Amino acid sequence: LRGEPSPAPSVAPKCAGATGVAADAEIESLVRAGRLIEGIKLYRERHRVGLKEAKDAVEALQARLR
């Protein structure tokens, strides 16, 4: 719908297939290793979202892993 903000992205978008799951496992590994910037870059590449969306998603993942 136009004019309405879209919901915040989750770490695993509903449209993600096997590649999305593998990417999320790799992103989780990067976050666990404290390599957030690399995780954000990978999230952006795999999920085709902007910097803010990727940063928010990776930071949410980091908070869940604590």
Salt bridges, closest charged atoms under 4 A:
ASP24 OD1 - HIS47 NE2 3.06
GLU26 OE1 - ARG46 NH2 3.98
GLU28 OE2 - ARG32 NH2 2.91
GLU38 OE1 - ARG35 NH2 2.52
GLU45 OE2 - ARG46 NE 3.94
ASP56 OD2 - LYS52 NZ 2.87
GLU59 OE2 - LYS55 NZ 2.82
